[in-house]
Amino acid sequence: MDIDKIIARQSAYYERDAKEWANSSYASMYPEMSDLLNLGLPKHNRYGVCNLRGGIGKSTLTFNLAYDAECVLAVDTCPQGNSTSFFTQGRRATGTTIYDALLPYLLPRMAFPSNIAQDVESKNSYFQGRGAYFVPSSPNLYEFPSIMESALSQARGIPGEADRAVSQILNSFRDLLDRETKKIGTDRVLIDTSPFFSGATHLSWHAVDSLIVPVRTDQQSVDSLSLLISLLKDTSRSFLRSQEGLSLHSPKIQMVVVTHCGWSTSPGARNEPNNQTKIYLEKVKQVIQSNIDCFTTEDPDNHIVPLDDFLGSGRIASAKQIPIKCLNPQQSFMIGDQRVTVNSSIEKCQKQLSFISQNLWEQ
């Protein structure tokens, strides 16, 4: 499986200009650096960050993309609430949760809350002036799938109105986002999803334009990408089965962000993935190539973006709820009883995040 273009692109966005690129080992294959840096992906407004496996980096990616996006509404639909903790800098979230906001769509006698989105900068000082908002998670989301299934079952039993009632439930998250984005004056949305499909993750698929899928460099993560694609396209599985006969939106996958990548330390190697990373980049490309109808373009290479293992810098960012873009080399922090220092590789991570953002949003 040829991954030369993916590797060359990594080199391209570390070079300072076209002159420097001309001296790169990849310049003979790809003479125009600008062609590599533009993935040619359609720009959307609403993304779900999704993988049906936990501990893969969904919340970390959501938090950092929200910082980079500016003027964005981030929604945490995972009951563990990791991205909520990032946005509040570890403090307990208050106010209306996404559970509170969605419940009235399922239980019609409940009143809709009026104030939902919260200003991030009032909770996390690193977001000062970024124009970012968020809706916090709730542990009650663990119970949301059973409530939703009960509501759908009742809706399907309404004589003559079943299709309308089911559509109203499945489109509830989309309708909520329509209202909230209009209220705060932004079009951009990022949804941090749960590793479990049922419930809020299911509703988020109808609400977003496309999906960003983090995949770690391990076999379980590649398998979970295949499972996610199966849910998207298999008519016998719950996502398509639940909307049978209805004209509802289904997302495609915009980008697979391959996280925890490692890089070769061999003499002369420059921005070259190590062997394990190459193996999993090839496996991810194979999955994408075999299911390209589930992606927003027909070029597998343009949907794969490697992202470094953040190592110590990632530990600092998570423990201190600091966006990666706000860290500087040689800064040091106390985490527990250990002093941890930001190393120079943070600048590489920052460039990678900028590259992802530039290929997601209209600039």
C-alpha positions in Angstrom: 0.0 0.0 0.0 1.6 3.3 -1.2 1.6 6.0 1.5 4.3 8.2 0.0 2.0 11.1 -0.5 0.9 11.0 3.1 4.5 11.0 4.3 5.5 13.7 1.8 2.7 15.9 3.1 4.1 15.6 6.6 7.4 17.0 5.3 5.7 19.7 3.3 4.1 21.5 6.2 7.3 21.6 8.2 9.2 23.4 5.4 9.2 27.2 5.6 8.8 27.9 1.9 8.9 26.5 -1.6 12.7 27.1 -1.9 13.3 24.9 1.2 10.9 22.3 -0.2 12.9 22.1 -3.4 15.7 20.6 -1.4 13.4 17.9 0.1 13.7 14.3 -0.9 10.1 14.3 -1.9 10.2 17.4 -4.2 11.0 15.2 -7.3 7.7 13.3 -6.8 5.6 16.3 -5.7 7.3 19.5 -7.0 4.5 21.8 -5.9 4.4 22.0 -2.1 1.0 23.9 -2.2 -0.7 20.9 -3.9 0.2 18.7 -1.0 -0.9 21.1 1.6 -4.4 21.5 0.2 -6.3 18.3 0.8 -9.1 19.4 -1.5 -11.7 18.5 1.1 -15.1 20.2 1.0 -15.4 22.7 3.9 -18.2 22.0 6.3 -19.6 23.8 9.4 -20.5 20.9 11.7 -18.3 18.0 12.6 -18.6 15.0 14.9 -15.4 13.7 16.4 -16.2 10.0 16.6 -14.7 6.6 17.1 -16.5 3.7 18.7 -13.6 3.1 21.1 -12.6 4.9 24.3 -9.2 6.4 25.2 -8.4 7.2 21.6 -8.1 11.0 21.8 -11.5 12.3 20.8 -11.8 14.7 23.7 -8.2 16.0 23.4 -8.7 16.5 19.6 -12.1 18.3 20.1 -10.6 20.6 22.8 -7.7 21.6 20.6 -9.6 22.0 17.4 -12.1 24.2 19.3 -9.3 26.5 20.4 -8.0 26.7 16.9 -11.3 27.2 15.2 -12.5 30.3 17.1 -16.2 31.2 17.0 -17.2 27.6 17.6 -19.8 25.7 19.6 -18.4 22.6 21.2 -20.8 20.0 22.6 -19.7 17.1 24.9 -22.0 14.1 24.4 -19.8 11.6 26.3 -21.0 10.8 29.8 -17.4 10.7 31.0 -17.2 14.4 30.4 -13.5 14.7 29.5 -13.9 17.6 27.1 -16.2 19.3 29.6 -13.4 19.1 32.1 -11.0 20.6 29.6 -13.3 23.5 28.9 -14.0 24.2 32.6 -10.3 23.7 33.6 -11.3 20.8 35.9 -14.1 22.6 37.7 -17.5 21.1 38.1 -19.8 22.1 35.2 -22.9 24.1 36.0 -25.9 25.1 33.9 -27.8 23.2 31.2 -26.2 20.0 30.0 -26.7 18.4 26.6 -28.8 15.8 28.4 -31.1 18.5 29.7 -31.3 20.1 26.3 -32.2 16.9 24.4 -34.6 15.4 26.9 -37.6 17.6 26.0 -37.5 16.3 22.4 -38.1 12.8 23.8 -40.5 13.7 26.6 -42.9 16.2 25.1 -44.3 17.5 28.4 -41.0 18.8 29.5 -40.1 22.5 28.9 -37.2 23.4 26.7 -34.3 25.2 28.6 -33.7 28.7 27.3 -29.9 29.1 28.1 -27.8 26.3 26.9 -24.5 27.3 25.3 -21.9 28.7 27.8 -19.0 31.0 27.0 -15.7 29.0 27.3 -13.5 32.0 28.2 -15.5 32.5 31.5 -14.4 29.0 32.5 -11.0 28.6 30.8 -8.8 31.7 30.6 -6.8 30.4 27.7 -9.8 30.9 25.5 -9.9 34.6 26.1 -11.2 36.3 23.0 -11.6 33.1 21.0 -15.4 33.4 20.7 -15.9 29.7 21.8 -18.9 28.2 23.5 -19.6 24.8 24.9 -22.5 22.6 26.1 -21.4 20.4 29.0 -21.9 16.6 29.3 -23.8 14.8 32.0 -23.5 11.4 33.7 -27.2 11.0 32.9 -26.2 10.4 29.3 -25.5 6.8 30.3 -29.3 6.4 30.6 -30.1 8.4 27.5 -30.1 5.5 25.0 -32.9 3.6 26.8 -35.0 6.8 27.1 -34.5 7.5 23.4 -35.4 3.9 22.3 -38.6 4.1 24.4 -39.5 7.4 22.7 -38.8 6.0 19.3 -40.9 2.9 20.1 -43.8 5.1 21.1 -43.4 7.3 18.0 -43.5 4.3 15.7 -46.9 3.4 17.2 -48.6 6.7 16.4 -51.2 6.0 13.7 -50.7 8.2 10.6 -47.9 10.2 12.2 -45.2 7.7 12.9 -42.8 8.9 10.2 -43.1 12.6 11.3 -42.7 11.6 15.0 -39.6 9.4 14.4 -38.0 12.1 12.2 -38.6 14.7 14.8 -36.7 12.6 17.4 -33.8 11.7 15.1 -33.5 15.3 14.0 -33.7 16.7 17.5 -30.0 17.4 17.9 -29.8 19.1 14.5 -32.7 21.3 15.5 -31.1 22.1 18.8 -27.9 23.2 17.0 -29.8 25.3 14.5 -31.3 27.2 17.4 -28.1 27.6 19.5 -25.8 28.5 16.7 -28.2 31.2 15.6 -28.4 32.5 19.1 -24.6 32.8 19.6 -23.8 33.9 16.1 -21.6 31.1 14.8 -22.0 28.3 12.2 -19.1 26.2 13.4 -19.8 23.1 15.6 -17.7 20.3 17.0 -19.3 17.4 18.8 -17.3 15.2 21.1 -19.1 11.8 20.9 -19.3 8.8 23.2 -17.6 5.5 22.2 -21.1 4.0 22.4 -23.3 4.6 19.3 -26.7 4.4 20.9 -28.3 7.7 22.2 -26.6 11.0 21.7 -23.9 9.7 19.3 -26.7 8.4 17.1 -28.4 11.8 17.1 -25.2 13.6 16.4 -24.7 11.7 13.2 -27.9 13.3 11.9 -26.9 16.7 13.2 -23.4 17.0 11.7 -22.2 17.5 8.1 -19.3 15.0 8.4 -17.2 13.0 10.8 -13.6 13.4 12.0 -12.3 10.0 13.2 -9.3 9.7 15.4 -7.5 6.3 15.1 -4.6 5.2 17.2 -1.7 3.3 15.7 -3.0 -0.1 17.0 -5.1 -2.9 15.5 -8.1 -2.3 17.9 -8.4 1.2 16.6 -8.3 0.2 13.0 -11.0 -2.4 13.7 -13.1 0.3 15.4 -12.8 2.4 12.2 -14.1 -0.5 10.2 -17.0 -0.9 12.7 -17.9 2.7 12.4 -18.0 2.5 8.6 -20.1 -0.6 8.9 -22.7 1.3 11.0 -22.7 4.1 8.4 -23.4 1.9 5.3 -25.0 -1.4 6.5 -28.8 -1.2 6.2 -29.2 -4.0 8.7 -27.5 -2.1 11.4 -29.1 0.4 13.8 -28.2 3.8 12.2 -29.8 3.1 8.8 -32.4 0.6 10.1 -33.9 3.3 12.4 -34.4 5.7 9.6 -35.7 3.3 7.0 -38.2 5.0 4.7 -37.3 8.5 6.0 -35.4 11.2 4.1 -32.8 11.9 6.8 -29.2 13.2 6.6 -26.4 10.7 7.0 -22.8 12.0 7.3 -19.7 11.0 5.5 -16.2 10.9 6.9 -14.1 14.0 6.3 -10.8 13.0 7.9 -9.1 10.2 9.7 -6.6 11.6 12.2 -4.0 8.9 12.9 -2.9 9.7 16.5 0.1 8.6 18.6 2.3 8.4 15.5 6.0 7.9 16.1 8.9 9.0 13.9 12.1 7.4 12.7 15.3 8.3 14.6 17.5 6.7 12.0 20.4 8.9 10.7 19.3 11.1 7.9 15.6 10.4 8.4 13.5 13.6 8.4 9.8 13.6 9.2 9.8 9.9 8.4 7.3 7.6 10.2 8.8 4.7 12.2 7.9 1.2 11.0 4.9 0.7 13.3 3.4 4.0 12.2 3.9 3.1 8.6 2.1 -0.3 9.1 -1.0 1.4 10.6 -1.0 4.2 8.0 -1.1 1.5 5.4 -3.9 -0.4 7.2 -6.0 2.8 7.6 -5.6 3.6 3.9 -6.7 0.1 3.0 -9.9 0.5 5.0 -10.6 3.9 3.5 -9.8 2.7 -0.1 -12.2 -0.2 0.4 -15.0 2.1 1.6 -14.4 5.3 -0.3 -18.1 5.8 -0.8 -18.3 6.7 2.9 -15.8 9.6 2.5 -16.3 13.1 1.2 -13.9 12.7 -1.7 -12.6 9.8 -3.8 -8.9 10.2 -2.9 -7.9 8.1 0.1 -4.6 9.9 0.6 -6.5 13.2 1.2 -8.4 11.8 4.2 -5.5 10.6 6.3 -3.6 13.0 8.6 -0.9 11.7 11.0 -0.7 13.3 14.4 2.2 12.9 16.8 2.1 11.2 20.2 2.0 14.3 22.4 3.9 12.5 25.1 4.9 14.9 28.0 3.3 17.9 26.3 0.1 16.1 26.0 0.2 15.1 29.6 0.7 18.7 30.6 -2.1 19.9 28.2 -4.5 17.3 29.6 -3.6 17.7 33.3 -3.7 21.5 33.2 -6.5 21.9 30.6 -4.3 24.0 28.4 -4.6 24.0 24.6 -1.5 22.6 22.8 -1.3 25.9 20.9 -0.7 27.8 24.2 2.3 25.7 25.3 5.9 26.9 24.6 9.1 24.9 24.6 10.9 24.8 28.0 7.8 25.8 30.0 7.6 23.6 33.1 4.6 22.6 35.2 4.1 20.6 38.4 1.9 17.5 37.8 1.4 15.8 41.2 4.8 15.7 42.7 6.6 15.7 39.3 8.0 18.6 37.3 7.3 18.2 33.6 8.9 20.3 30.9 7.5 21.1 27.4 10.0 20.0 24.8 10.6 21.4 21.4 8.4 18.8 19.7 5.4 20.9 20.8 6.0 23.1 17.7 5.6 20.1 15.5 2.3 19.2 17.2 1.1 22.8 16.8 1.8 22.7 13.1 -0.1 19.5 12.7 -3.2 20.9 14.5 -3.0 24.0 12.3 -2.9 21.9 9.2 -6.0 19.9 10.3 -7.9 23.1 11.1 -7.0 24.7 7.7 -8.4 21.7 5.9 -11.7 21.7 7.9 -12.9 25.2 8.0 -13.3 28.1 5.5 -10.5 30.5 6.4 
